[in-house]
Amino acid sequence: MSGIKILSDLLLQLEIYMYVCMYIGWFFVSVIPSLSLVVCDGTFFPSLVKEMSAVVGCFNKRAQKLLELHLPPGFRKYFTWLKGRLLQKDHVGLIQEGKDLVTYATINAIAVRKILKKYDKIHYSKQGQAFKSKAQSMHIEILQSPWLCELMAFHINLKETKVRSNMAPALFEGCSLTFDDDRPSLSCELLDSIKLDINLTCSICLDTVFDPVSLTCGHIFCYMCACSAASVTIVDGLKAAEPKEKCPLCRKAGVYEGALHLEELNILLSRSCQKYWEQRLETERIERVRQAKEHWEYQCRAFMGV
């Protein structure tokens, strides 16, 4: 079985590298009409931004659709539950879709790295490396997507729920939740020396993120801490934040309205830190009740004209 697994891994790597080569070849043929040009005509990086944005957008939509099948919001969970009962749905389809998404992210991350390296080599410049930093600040690099963090947590959650069934298909190889001096992090090794390491300590309360939320800049905080930083109550929510409010870490403005609740990560941490989670849940419940009471008292006074 180990020999079959090694052969399967080698075939997967070969398939990914073939796709990367095809991607790079297509990109240079369609975006750069002639590689003999010494001076770039100025359309290269805008075209690359457009391509990367489209790739990240496609990845985010597919990941969101997949995870909503696993954890559907609101009343949709009852329809999904009923559909699953009728079709006797298992996790195989979800796992395969997740693996396809991980492969998609890996291919594009490797391809972009090689494209920028090729660009610098052809033009004898360092603009490719500079663009890489710019892409990270623009949050169009696929490995920065918070949905990738959700897929990692989704993988571990499914693995833990299926471990009793002897075998659990894997989305990632070497994906794990680790604790270093009680500081959690989500780590995963992809192909071609790509390693993801996501810090799960809230930089506001300096504790493990509770009810985690990812701002559009990619930084992860406790939901209540994020509300405090955005100067809004938990009743109003992050969507009520003013556009001028900035991320406590990168100081980028307008990052709260599109914040994403990391539901899979929340489940993973609640299972892994049960004692801490119970204590934090009690503390937050008291604070949420206090804020809700103040909110509605203010609304009543405003309605009464007091």
SVG drawing of the C-alpha trace seen along z (x, -y; Angstrom):
<svg xmlns="http://www.w3.org/2000/svg" viewBox="-42 -63 61 65">
<polyline fill="none" stroke="black" stroke-width="0.4" points="0.0,0.0 2.8,-2.4 4.3,-1.8 0.9,-2.6 0.6,-5.8 4.1,-6.9 3.3,-6.3 0.0,-8.1 1.8,-11.1 4.4,-11.2 1.6,-11.0 -0.2,-13.9 3.0,-16.0 3.6,-15.2 0.0,-16.2 0.3,-19.5 3.6,-20.4 2.1,-19.6 -0.7,-22.0 1.7,-24.6 3.8,-24.4 0.6,-24.6 -0.6,-27.6 2.7,-29.5 2.9,-28.7 -0.7,-30.0 0.0,-33.1 3.2,-34.1 1.5,-33.4 -1.6,-35.3 -0.3,-38.1 3.1,-38.7 2.8,-38.4 6.5,-38.3 9.2,-37.2 11.8,-38.8 10.7,-42.3 13.3,-43.6 11.2,-46.4 7.7,-45.5 4.9,-47.6 3.4,-48.2 0.4,-45.8 2.1,-42.8 1.4,-43.6 -2.1,-45.0 -2.9,-41.8 -1.4,-39.7 -3.4,-41.6 -6.6,-40.9 -5.8,-37.2 -4.9,-36.8 -8.0,-38.6 -10.2,-36.4 -8.4,-33.2 -8.9,-34.3 -12.5,-35.2 -13.2,-31.8 -11.5,-30.0 -13.4,-31.9 -16.8,-31.3 -16.1,-27.6 -14.8,-27.2 -17.8,-29.1 -20.2,-26.9 -18.4,-23.8 -18.4,-24.8 -22.0,-25.9 -22.8,-22.3 -21.0,-21.2 -22.2,-24.0 -25.2,-25.7 -26.3,-29.0 -29.8,-29.7 -32.8,-27.7 -30.8,-26.3 -29.2,-23.8 -32.6,-22.0 -33.1,-21.7 -29.5,-20.4 -30.1,-18.0 -33.3,-16.7 -31.5,-16.4 -28.7,-14.5 -31.1,-12.1 -32.9,-11.4 -29.7,-10.9 -27.8,-9.2 -25.0,-11.7 -21.5,-11.0 -18.3,-13.0 -16.7,-11.6 -18.0,-14.2 -17.1,-17.0 -13.6,-15.6 -13.0,-15.4 -14.2,-18.9 -11.9,-20.1 -9.0,-18.3 -9.7,-19.9 -9.7,-23.3 -6.4,-22.7 -4.9,-21.5 -6.3,-24.6 -4.8,-26.9 -1.4,-25.1 -1.2,-25.2 -1.9,-28.9 0.4,-29.8 3.3,-27.9 2.5,-29.3 2.5,-32.9 5.8,-32.4 7.4,-31.0 5.9,-33.6 7.4,-36.4 10.7,-34.7 10.7,-34.3 9.8,-37.9 12.7,-39.1 15.0,-36.7 13.9,-38.0 13.9,-41.7 17.0,-41.6 14.9,-43.3 13.5,-42.9 10.1,-44.2 8.6,-40.6 9.7,-40.4 8.4,-43.9 5.1,-42.9 4.9,-39.9 5.0,-42.2 2.4,-44.5 0.1,-41.5 0.3,-40.5 -0.7,-44.1 -3.6,-44.0 -4.6,-40.6 -4.9,-39.0 -2.5,-36.1 -4.5,-32.9 -2.6,-31.6 -3.8,-34.6 -7.5,-33.8 -9.3,-33.2 -11.2,-30.4 -8.0,-28.4 -7.8,-28.7 -11.4,-27.4 -10.5,-24.5 -7.7,-23.5 -10.0,-23.6 -12.6,-21.7 -10.1,-19.0 -9.1,-18.5 -12.8,-18.5 -13.7,-15.9 -10.7,-13.8 -11.6,-13.8 -15.3,-12.9 -14.3,-10.1 -11.4,-8.7 -13.7,-6.1 -14.5,-4.9 -10.9,-3.6 -10.0,-5.8 -10.4,-9.5 -9.5,-10.8 -7.1,-13.8 -7.5,-17.2 -4.0,-18.3 -0.8,-16.4 0.7,-17.4 -2.1,-19.7 -2.4,-20.1 -3.4,-22.4 -0.3,-22.8 0.2,-24.5 3.5,-26.2 3.6,-27.5 -0.3,-27.4 -0.2,-29.5 -2.1,-27.8 -1.3,-27.9 -2.7,-26.1 0.1,-24.7 0.1,-22.9 2.8,-21.9 1.8,-22.0 3.9,-21.0 7.0,-22.8 8.1,-23.9 5.0,-26.0 4.2,-26.0 1.3,-27.8 1.5,-28.8 -1.5,-30.7 -1.2,-32.3 -4.4,-31.9 -3.6,-34.3 -5.7,-37.4 -3.3,-40.4 -5.9,-42.5 -6.6,-40.3 -3.4,-38.2 -5.3,-35.0 -6.5,-32.2 -9.0,-33.6 -12.6,-33.1 -15.5,-33.2 -12.8,-34.1 -13.4,-36.5 -11.1,-37.4 -11.0,-41.0 -10.7,-41.7 -7.0,-42.4 -6.6,-38.8 -5.9,-39.3 -7.8,-37.2 -9.3,-38.4 -11.9,-37.4 -15.3,-38.7 -15.8,-40.8 -12.3,-42.2 -12.9,-43.2 -16.1,-44.9 -14.3,-46.8 -11.5,-47.8 -14.2,-49.0 -16.0,-51.0 -19.3,-49.1 -21.3,-46.9 -21.9,-43.2 -25.6,-44.1 -24.8,-46.3 -22.1,-44.0 -19.0,-44.7 -21.0,-45.8 -22.0,-48.9 -18.3,-50.0 -17.4,-53.3 -15.2,-53.0 -12.5,-55.0 -12.0,-52.4 -8.6,-50.6 -7.2,-47.1 -5.3,-47.1 -2.4,-45.4 -1.9,-46.7 -3.8,-50.0 -5.7,-49.5 -9.1,-51.2 -12.4,-49.8 -11.7,-46.2 -14.7,-45.4 -17.7,-45.4 -16.6,-42.3 -15.3,-40.4 -15.7,-36.6 -16.8,-34.5 -14.5,-31.4 -17.1,-28.8 -14.9,-25.7 -12.1,-27.2 -14.4,-28.0 -15.6,-24.4 -12.0,-23.1 -10.8,-25.4 -13.8,-24.6 -13.0,-20.9 -9.3,-21.4 -9.5,-23.9 -12.6,-22.8 -11.8,-24.1 -10.6,-27.5 -13.6,-27.6 -16.1,-27.1 -14.5,-29.8 -14.4,-32.3 -18.0,-31.4 -19.2,-32.3 -17.2,-35.6 -18.5,-36.6 -22.1,-35.7 -22.0,-38.2 -20.5,-40.9 -22.9,-40.2 -25.9,-40.5 -24.6,-43.7 -24.1,-45.2 -27.5,-44.1 -29.2,-45.5 -27.5,-48.9 -28.4,-48.9 -32.1,-48.3 -32.3,-50.7 -30.8,-53.4 -33.3,-52.5 -36.2,-52.8 -35.0,-56.2 -34.6,-57.4 -38.1,-56.2 -39.6,-57.8 -37.7,-61.0 -36.1,-60.9"/>
</svg>
